[in-house]
């Protein structure tokens, strides 16, 4: 059996535009409109899940997807930094930010480390190897990073070297305990298709 999972990053919103640590904010109208415009470009799926955040649930709705939140696919818990911009935190705590960006096991914000996030997401992904049919998952960009790190057997040190732009798809196919990855298919434009 081959498992297929398509991870879709959320549409834009004020938090993304301001480089703000997750404040559970919504998508903006431009992001929602863009999501609605590409709704028909997604492959059909037997299962739909989202990160629990408002922006992921709103993106899923704009894409015409009906699925429930999956706690193991929640974004990175940034503790006391939540709602603040990277500039604010970097100015107030430059050493803490530097440590956080260079050590996957660090959690100077009092939340979750990148290593812990990657482990949580890896456990969910490995569980999907036993799932029949395609799964569509609208998830936070850091969850996509964690997925790619795990699927390719990379060190968690590579986490910050991956980028997951808004409304892009990362497609995985897996069987026999391993995953193959197709990165960053835009959901709009000439290269967007419904590859299976």
Buried (B, 14 or more C-beta within 10 A) or exposed (E): EEBBBBBBBBBBBBBBEBEBBBBEBBBBEEBBEBBBBBEEBBBEBEBBBBBBBBBBBBBBBBBEBEBEBBEBBBBBBBEEBBBBBBEBBBEEBEEBBEBBBEBBEBBBBEBBBBBBBBBBBBEBBEEBBEBEEBBBBBBBBBBBBBBBBBBBEBEBEBBBEBEBEBBBBBBBBBEEEEBEBEBBBBBEEEEBEEEE
